[in-house]
Each structure stands twice: as C-alpha cells, then as structure tokens.
Amino acid sequence: MSSLEDAAAEQGPETMEPIPAENDANAAHIITVTVGATVPTGFEHTAAEEVKEKIGVDVHISKDRGRIYFPITTDKLFQVHLLRSVDNLFVVVDRYDHYTFKESKEETLKELQELASKLPWTNALEVWKLNRSFKKKKCFRKGGSGAKTKPNTEAVDATTEEQDLPQAAAAVETQANVEGIPEEEESTEAAPEAKVIKFRVTCSRAGDKHSFSSNEAARDFGGAVQEFFQWKADMTKFDVEVLLNIHNDEVVIGIALTEESLHRRNISHFGPTTLRSTLCYGMLRLCKPQASDIILDPMCGTGAIPLEGAIEFNSSFYVAGDNNDMAVNRTVNNVFHIQRRRADKGSASGMPIDTVRWDLCSLPIRTSSIDIIITDMPFGKRMGSRKKNWDLYPSCLREMARVCRPGSGKAVLLTQDKKCFSKALSRMGGLWRKLHTVWVNVGGLHAGVFLLKRTANTFGQTPEDVYESRGADNAQEEEKELS
C-alpha cells in the first residue's frame, strides 16, 4: 500500500494537505485532464456523488459498467487518491465513444498500430510524472513496481452479460511488453545518462463483435508505442502502464496512476470472502450514517465494513461481531493494524469500533437499540450452504428486526442467494420493508445489496415474531419451487 493510500485510509480528504509538485515551476503549470476510475459494479452513481461532493466536478458514467470519468486540474490531483469509492485510477490519453473497427483482423490491428503515434500523449504523461512525484516525496517504492505486479496470464475472449463486464475485463487482461520507469537512485551522484523508461500495455476487452483478441491488441498497440517513444518493454519492472480498454465500440487509452487497487487499503488479515473496501463504502453511503448512530455488523468476517465506516463515517459507533473465532480474531487484528499505523504516524489511534463473538440469531443486544445494520450475508458458495440459508436467513432477519429501532432503523444486506433472501423477506413483511436494490458483481457473482427500512411495528406483536425451523425436506421442496 502506498503512503498516499495510507493517508487516505487514516485521514480523509478534509484533513490531508496537498503534496507539492517537484518544483515551483511545475506547481504553477496547471493543466486540466480527464481521470478515469474503476469502481464496484452497481455503485457507479455512488462514486459519481462522492466525486461531485469532494472534488466538485461532474462525472461521466461509462457504458462499460464499473468505470467513471471526470475532469481534474493537476493542482487537485492528490484528491483523487483520497476517494473512497474507486478501485483503480488512470489518466485518459484519449477516448472514442463510437470507434469503428475494420472488418478484418489485420486491418484493425494495423489501425491500432497507427493510432499510437496520433494520440495526444503530452498532458497524460505530465500527470503521470506529477503522480510519480507524489510517491517519491512520500518515499514510496524503492526499485520499480514489479513486486506488486501479478504474473502475466493468457488472454481470454470475453462475451458476457452487461452486469459482468468489469470481471470480464479482468479476465481478458493481458500484458504486452510495455515498461515503466525505474525508480531513481537515492545517490547524490549524477547519473551518467538518462534512464530508459520501461513500460507495458494492459488490454481489457469486452464484447462479441471484435475480430481480434485482447492479447493481439495489446501486442500490436504496445509495439507501436515502443517504437514511437523508444521506451523499453518490460512485463514486471515497468514504470508506465498504458491501458487499452475496449468495450464494444468504446475505446479508451489511458496511463495508470495506481499500482495496486485502492480497495485493499484497510485489511491486513484477509479471510476467504473479504469484501473490497470500496464496496463497503458504497454500502455505507447507501444507508447515510448520521452522527451518534449505532451501526451493527452481525456477520463481520474480517471487519471490512465496520473498519471502513469507522474511518470514513467516524461520528457513528460500530459494533462488529461473528460466530466464528477466526473471523473475530481477523477483525481484531485488522483494527489493531489501523490503530498501530496511525500511532506510527503520530495520529490519534482510537477508533469508534468494538468486536464481539456471538450467536447471530440470538444477539446480546438490547431490543430496539440499533440504528443501522449492515452486513455481508453468507452466499452459500464459499461460506455456508444454500440449504442452511433457508433456515438462517429468516432467523437473522427476525433477530435484526428485534434489535433495530422501529420506524427509523435501516438495514443494508448483501447476498447472492437472492431467491432465499426474497422468500425470507416476504415472511417478514410486518417487520421489514424493501426500499431499494443495487445489483453488484462480487467476484464474478451477481449479487444484490438490499436497503431495508424497519417498520414501525413493535417487535413481539406481529406474526413474524414466531419462527419455527422447518425440516430439511421442506427447505428442499421450497428451494425447488423457486428454482
């Protein structure tokens, strides 16, 4: 994690001071560029709201789900690294909303080669240099980015449904020989000659009407970039990562500003189903936490949701719990990691969060005492099972209704087991009312984030308050009816 990301995790945009450019001349030379960001699929509008709120610019949401674009001046470039809803950042070299590809593969690849020398690279490279100066001034990275780069993988043609496009892009990711720039030595001696910039090209492609593969596009476009700039191609120890993003007829060429996704900013101890911090932020923003709210995550896993909340919405208090000892230990360790990192930087290390081990269907919490419940429910894939969910979900919803404040309480629940959840929710109609659903892509799975409102009914006075566990046979029969 970079120092910029550390600052983002610990301070927030209102407290972090801008980092000066390499010199006064660069600081005075302000240009405007377009920055692109990848965001959790389904939360594009949430990310757009955050950009508007914190940076004050309008946002264009891409046709390719999971990407947004917005203008930024170089004097405010540091602010984009402090956004909580974005995974990766890149500066746009050029964008074509309706690119016309040639019919034959040879003609298309030749056109991509010719495109490399026609692009307006100047401003994007200036931003890349300024972005790099942030890292150098914060003593970030000693000797290239190879240690954080994933190994090269085979290209796979992607023809997917709309909701899975960001994952498809990741699946087709290929790295052509395009390298970045090695980190400068900290020696005071002058270098005998200018260092050669190393680079790579990464192509992500989605759509079924392309005559070429991602690997072919990255290879040929990367070769043309290499010839145009006389850079050295390197797959692992690169300094510049050129991005070639193709989504049907939309083509975007950019230069990466992040080496590692910002979503890993809070977690040091990962579990089998750890949520991205950016997705946690989207869920938290959906329920609009207010000062003095008590927020509960009854199935906290690694504590990703309450950790993100305690950092970004720190005027609320968070109670994290789980019925698994390992999960509780991971949460405690992750909280300690953030506290220790803050203490090392001389910041106040206290956080409004506590962790408990409990039975999530019998919570040791007073009735009607919780303002917001927000959690990642077991999908029945890597954690739990679909069969167990038929008993677990109704019990959880009932217990959540007990501890949640009638009339004002809210719940934001993430699950991929939509059939089971919908059935369980229909049985709790007197206690919960569904307000909104955001469809998201979680590790390639199509899941739903459900925003619920607690009804004004007093717990203990509705038919839903009494729930008797059905046998396994009944659960299987009901599951077949819904499939």
C-alpha positions in Angstrom: 0.0 0.0 0.0 1.4 3.4 -0.9 1.8 6.3 1.5 -1.0 8.1 -0.3 -3.3 5.2 0.3 -2.3 5.1 4.0 -3.2 8.8 4.3 -6.5 8.2 2.6 -7.3 5.3 5.0 -6.4 7.3 8.1 -7.2 10.9 7.5 -9.9 11.7 4.9 -9.9 14.3 2.3 -10.7 17.2 4.5 -7.5 16.8 6.6 -4.9 15.8 4.2 -2.7 18.6 2.8 -1.9 18.7 -0.9 1.6 17.4 -1.8 3.6 19.9 -3.7 4.9 19.2 -7.1 8.6 18.6 -7.9 9.3 22.3 -8.1 7.5 25.7 -8.2 7.6 25.8 -11.9 5.6 22.5 -12.1 3.3 23.7 -9.4 2.5 26.8 -11.4 1.9 24.9 -14.6 -1.7 23.7 -14.1 -3.5 21.7 -16.7 -6.8 20.0 -16.9 -7.1 16.3 -17.8 -9.7 13.6 -17.6 -9.2 10.9 -15.0 -10.8 7.5 -15.2 -11.6 5.3 -12.3 -12.8 1.7 -11.9 -15.5 1.4 -9.2 -17.6 -1.5 -7.8 -20.1 -2.5 -10.4 -23.5 -1.1 -9.5 -22.1 1.7 -7.4 -21.2 4.0 -10.3 -23.7 6.6 -9.2 -22.5 6.5 -5.6 -18.9 7.1 -6.8 -20.2 10.0 -9.0 -21.9 11.5 -6.0 -18.6 11.3 -4.0 -16.6 12.9 -6.7 -19.1 15.7 -7.0 -19.2 16.2 -3.3 -15.4 16.1 -2.6 -13.9 17.4 -5.8 -16.8 19.5 -7.1 -16.8 18.3 -10.8 -19.4 16.5 -12.9 -18.9 12.8 -13.7 -19.5 10.8 -16.9 -20.6 7.2 -16.2 -19.2 4.9 -18.9 -21.3 2.5 -20.9 -18.9 -0.1 -19.5 -20.3 -0.7 -16.1 -17.7 -0.2 -13.3 -16.0 2.9 -14.8 -16.4 6.6 -14.4 -14.6 9.7 -15.9 -14.3 13.2 -14.6 -12.1 16.3 -15.2 -9.4 17.3 -12.7 -6.8 20.1 -12.6 -3.3 19.0 -11.7 -3.2 21.1 -8.5 -6.0 18.8 -7.2 -4.6 15.5 -8.4 -3.9 14.4 -4.9 -7.6 14.5 -4.1 -8.4 11.6 -6.4 -6.3 9.3 -4.4 -8.4 10.1 -1.3 -11.7 9.0 -2.9 -13.2 6.0 -1.0 -15.3 4.6 -3.8 -12.7 4.0 -6.5 -10.5 0.9 -7.0 -8.0 2.0 -9.7 -7.2 5.4 -11.2 -5.8 6.3 -14.6 -5.4 9.5 -16.7 -7.1 9.4 -20.0 -5.0 9.9 -23.1 -7.9 9.8 -25.5 -11.4 8.3 -25.6 -13.6 7.2 -28.5 -17.3 6.7 -27.7 -18.1 5.2 -31.1 -14.9 3.7 -32.6 -15.4 2.0 -36.0 -13.3 -1.2 -36.2 -12.3 -2.6 -39.6 -13.8 -5.9 -40.7 -10.6 -7.9 -40.9 -8.3 -8.5 -38.0 -5.2 -7.4 -40.0 -6.7 -4.0 -40.8 -7.9 -3.4 -37.3 -4.5 -4.3 -35.7 -2.8 -2.1 -38.3 -5.1 0.8 -37.4 -4.3 0.3 -33.7 -0.6 0.5 -34.5 -1.1 3.7 -36.4 -3.2 5.2 -33.6 -0.3 5.1 -31.1 1.6 7.9 -32.9 -1.5 10.1 -33.3 -2.6 10.2 -29.7 -2.2 13.4 -27.5 0.2 11.9 -25.0 1.7 15.1 -23.6 -0.8 16.1 -20.9 -1.3 12.5 -19.7 2.5 12.0 -19.3 2.7 15.3 -17.4 0.1 14.0 -15.0 1.9 10.6 -14.7 5.1 12.5 -13.8 3.3 14.6 -11.2 1.7 11.5 -9.8 5.1 9.8 -9.6 6.5 12.8 -7.8 3.9 12.3 -5.0 5.2 8.8 -4.5 8.9 10.0 -4.4 8.2 12.7 -1.9 6.4 10.3 0.3 9.3 7.8 0.0 7.2 5.3 -1.8 8.6 2.3 -3.7 12.3 1.5 -4.0 13.1 -0.1 -7.2 10.1 -0.4 -9.5 6.6 -1.9 -9.3 7.5 -5.5 -10.1 6.8 -6.7 -6.6 3.2 -5.7 -6.7 2.5 -6.9 -10.3 0.6 -10.0 -10.9 2.2 -12.5 -13.3 1.2 -12.5 -17.0 -1.9 -14.5 -17.8 -3.4 -15.9 -21.0 -5.8 -13.7 -22.9 -9.4 -14.9 -22.9 -12.1 -13.6 -25.3 -14.9 -12.0 -23.3 -18.5 -12.2 -24.3 -20.5 -11.5 -21.2 -23.8 -10.1 -19.9 -23.7 -6.4 -19.0 -23.5 -7.0 -15.3 -20.3 -9.0 -15.5 -18.3 -6.6 -17.7 -15.8 -5.4 -15.1 -14.9 -9.0 -14.3 -14.7 -9.9 -18.0 -12.3 -7.1 -18.4 -10.1 -8.5 -15.6 -10.4 -12.0 -17.2 -9.1 -10.8 -20.6 -6.4 -8.7 -19.1 -3.1 -9.2 -21.0 0.2 -7.5 -20.6 2.1 -6.6 -23.7 5.7 -5.6 -23.5 5.4 -2.1 -22.2 7.5 -0.9 -19.3 7.6 2.0 -16.9 10.4 4.0 -15.5 12.8 2.6 -12.9 12.9 4.4 -9.6 15.7 6.9 -9.3 18.6 6.0 -7.1 18.9 8.0 -3.9 22.5 8.6 -4.5 23.7 12.2 -4.7 25.9 11.4 -7.7 24.7 12.5 -11.1 23.5 9.7 -13.4 25.9 9.2 -16.3 23.0 9.1 -18.8 19.2 9.4 -18.8 17.4 6.3 -17.6 15.4 4.4 -20.1 11.6 4.4 -19.4 10.1 0.9 -19.1 6.5 0.2 -19.9 3.9 -2.4 -20.6 0.4 -2.3 -22.2 -2.6 -3.9 -20.5 -5.6 -4.5 -22.7 -9.1 -5.2 -21.2 -11.8 -6.0 -23.8 -15.5 -6.9 -23.6 -17.8 -7.6 -26.5 -18.5 -10.3 -29.1 -18.1 -8.3 -32.3 -14.3 -8.0 -32.3 -12.2 -9.8 -34.9 -9.1 -9.7 -32.6 -8.1 -11.0 -29.2 -7.0 -8.9 -26.2 -3.5 -10.3 -26.5 -3.2 -9.4 -30.1 -4.4 -5.8 -29.5 -2.1 -5.3 -26.6 0.9 -6.8 -28.5 0.5 -4.7 -31.7 -0.5 -1.5 -29.9 2.3 -1.9 -27.4 4.8 -2.5 -30.2 3.8 0.8 -31.8 4.0 2.7 -28.5 7.5 1.2 -28.0 8.6 2.3 -31.5 7.1 5.8 -31.0 8.6 6.6 -27.6 11.7 4.3 -27.8 10.8 3.0 -24.4 11.9 -0.4 -23.2 9.3 -3.1 -22.8 9.2 -4.9 -19.5 6.3 -7.0 -18.1 7.1 -6.7 -14.4 9.5 -3.9 -13.6 7.7 -1.3 -15.6 7.2 2.4 -14.7 4.5 3.3 -17.2 1.4 1.1 -17.6 -0.5 2.0 -20.7 -4.1 0.9 -20.6 -6.1 -0.1 -23.7 -9.8 -0.5 -22.6 -12.2 -1.7 -25.3 -15.9 -2.2 -24.6 -17.9 -3.0 -27.7 -17.3 0.3 -29.7 -16.0 2.4 -26.9 -12.2 2.6 -26.8 -10.2 4.4 -24.0 -6.5 4.8 -23.9 -5.0 5.7 -20.5 -2.0 5.7 -18.3 -2.4 4.0 -14.8 -2.0 6.2 -11.7 -2.3 3.4 -9.2 -0.1 0.3 -8.9 -2.4 -1.6 -6.6 -6.2 -1.3 -6.2 -7.2 1.2 -3.5 -9.8 -1.3 -2.2 -7.1 -3.1 -0.2 -6.4 -0.1 1.9 -7.8 -1.3 5.3 -7.2 -5.0 5.5 -4.0 -6.8 6.6 -5.6 -10.1 7.6 -7.8 -11.4 4.8 -10.5 -14.1 5.0 -12.0 -16.3 2.4 -14.7 -13.8 1.5 -13.2 -10.4 2.4 -15.2 -7.6 0.9 -13.5 -4.8 -1.1 -13.3 -1.6 1.0 -14.7 0.3 -2.0 -17.8 -1.9 -1.9 -18.1 -1.4 1.8 -18.0 2.3 1.3 -20.8 2.1 -1.3 -23.0 0.1 1.2 -22.3 2.5 4.0 -23.1 5.5 1.9 -26.4 3.9 0.8 -27.7 4.0 4.4 -26.4 7.5 5.1 -24.9 7.2 8.6 -25.6 10.1 10.9 -23.8 11.4 14.0 -24.2 9.2 17.1 -25.8 6.3 15.1 -25.0 2.9 16.4 -24.2 0.6 13.5 -24.1 -3.2 13.7 -22.4 -5.8 11.5 -23.6 -9.1 13.0 -21.6 -11.2 10.5 -18.4 -9.1 10.2 -15.9 -11.6 8.8 -12.7 -9.6 8.6 -14.3 -6.4 9.8 -14.1 -4.7 6.3 -17.5 -2.9 6.7 -17.1 -1.5 10.2 -13.5 -0.6 9.6 -14.4 1.5 6.5 -17.2 3.0 8.5 -15.1 3.9 11.5 -12.6 5.6 9.2 -14.9 7.5 6.9 -18.1 8.0 9.0 -16.4 8.3 12.3 -19.1 10.1 14.1 -21.0 6.9 14.4 -20.2 3.9 16.7 -19.7 0.4 15.2 -20.3 -3.0 16.8 -18.8 -5.9 14.8 -19.5 -9.5 15.7 -19.3 -13.0 14.3 -20.0 -16.6 15.5 -16.6 -17.7 14.2 -13.5 -17.3 16.4 -11.1 -16.9 13.4 -13.3 -14.2 11.9 -13.4 -12.3 15.2 -9.6 -12.6 15.5 -9.1 -11.3 12.0 -11.3 -8.3 12.7 -9.4 -7.5 15.9 -6.1 -7.8 14.1 -7.3 -5.5 11.3 -8.5 -2.9 13.8 -5.1 -3.1 15.6 -3.3 -2.8 12.3 -5.0 0.5 11.5 -4.5 1.8 15.1 -0.8 0.9 15.0 -0.3 2.6 11.6 -2.0 5.7 12.9 0.1 5.7 16.1 3.3 5.3 14.0 2.3 8.5 12.1 1.6 10.4 15.2 -2.1 10.4 14.8 -4.8 9.6 17.3 -5.2 5.8 17.2 -8.6 5.5 18.8 -11.4 4.2 16.6 -15.2 4.0 17.3 -15.4 0.3 16.9 -15.8 -2.8 19.2 -15.7 -6.5 18.4 -17.7 -9.4 19.9 -18.1 -13.1 19.4 -21.8 -14.1 19.5 -24.7 -16.2 18.1 -26.0 -14.1 15.3 -29.5 -15.5 15.8 -29.5 -14.6 19.5 -27.6 -11.3 19.8 -26.7 -10.0 23.2 -28.1 -6.6 22.3 -31.0 -4.7 23.8 -34.2 -4.6 21.7 -34.7 -1.5 19.5 -31.2 -0.1 20.3 -29.5 -0.2 16.8 -29.9 2.5 14.2 -28.3 0.7 11.2 -27.5 -2.9 10.4 -25.1 -3.5 7.5 -23.6 -6.9 6.7 -22.4 -9.3 4.1 -24.6 -12.4 4.4 -23.3 -15.9 3.5 -23.8 -16.6 -0.2 -23.8 -20.3 0.3 -20.9 -20.7 -2.0 -17.5 -20.3 -0.2 -19.2 -19.7 3.1 -22.2 -21.7 4.5 -24.5 -23.5 2.1 -27.7 -22.8 0.2 -29.5 -25.4 2.2 -28.6 -23.8 5.6 -29.6 -20.4 4.3 -33.3 -21.4 4.2 -33.2 -21.5 8.0 -30.5 -18.9 8.6 -32.0 -16.0 6.6 -35.4 -15.9 8.3 -33.8 -16.2 11.8 -31.3 -13.5 11.0 -34.0 -11.1 9.6 -36.1 -11.7 12.7 -33.3 -11.0 15.2 -32.2 -8.0 13.2 -35.7 -6.7 13.4 -35.7 -7.2 17.2 -32.5 -5.1 17.8 -33.3 -2.4 15.1 -35.2 0.8 16.0 -38.8 0.6 14.8 -39.8 3.3 12.3 -36.3 4.7 11.8 -33.9 1.8 11.7 -32.4 0.6 8.4 -30.5 -2.5 7.1 -28.2 -2.8 4.2 -27.7 -6.5 3.4 -25.5 -8.0 0.6 -26.3 -11.5 -0.7 -26.0 -13.6 -3.8 -28.6 -16.1 -2.6 -31.4 -13.8 -3.9 -34.2 -16.5 -4.0 -33.7 -17.5 -0.4 -33.4 -13.9 0.7 -36.6 -12.8 -1.2 -38.6 -15.6 0.3 -37.3 -14.9 3.8 -38.0 -11.2 3.4 -41.6 -11.9 2.2 -42.2 -13.8 5.5 -41.0 -10.7 7.4 -43.3 -8.2 5.7 -44.6 -6.8 9.0 -41.1 -6.0 10.2 -39.1 -5.0 7.1 -39.9 -3.0 4.0 -37.6 -3.1 1.0 -36.7 0.4 -0.2 -34.0 -0.1 -2.9 -31.8 -2.8 -4.5 -28.4 -2.3 -6.1 -27.2 -5.1 -8.3 -23.4 -5.6 -7.9 -20.8 -8.0 -9.2 -18.8 -9.7 -6.3 -16.0 -11.8 -7.5 -17.9 -12.7 -10.7 -21.2 -13.5 -8.8 -24.3 -11.4 -9.5 -25.4 -10.2 -6.1 -27.8 -7.7 -4.6 -27.4 -5.0 -2.0 -30.8 -4.7 -0.4 -31.7 -1.5 1.5 -34.5 -2.2 4.0 -36.5 0.0 6.4 -37.7 -1.2 9.8 -41.4 -0.8 10.0 -43.0 1.0 13.0 -44.5 -2.3 14.3 -43.4 -3.2 17.8 -41.4 -6.4 18.0 -43.4 -9.2 19.6 -46.7 -8.1 18.2 -46.6 -9.4 14.6 -47.0 -13.0 13.2 -43.3 -12.8 12.0 -42.1 -12.8 15.6 -42.5 -16.5 15.9 -40.5 -18.7 13.5 -40.2 -22.4 13.8 -37.4 -24.1 12.0 -38.7 -26.1 9.0 -37.2 -29.6 8.3 -34.6 -30.1 5.6 -37.2 -31.8 3.4 -39.5 -28.7 3.4 -36.5 -26.5 2.7 -35.5 -28.6 -0.3 -39.1 -28.6 -1.6 -39.3 -24.8 -1.3 -36.0 -24.3 -3.0 -37.1 -26.5 -5.9 -40.3 -24.4 -6.3 -38.2 -21.2 -6.6 -35.6 -22.6 -9.0 
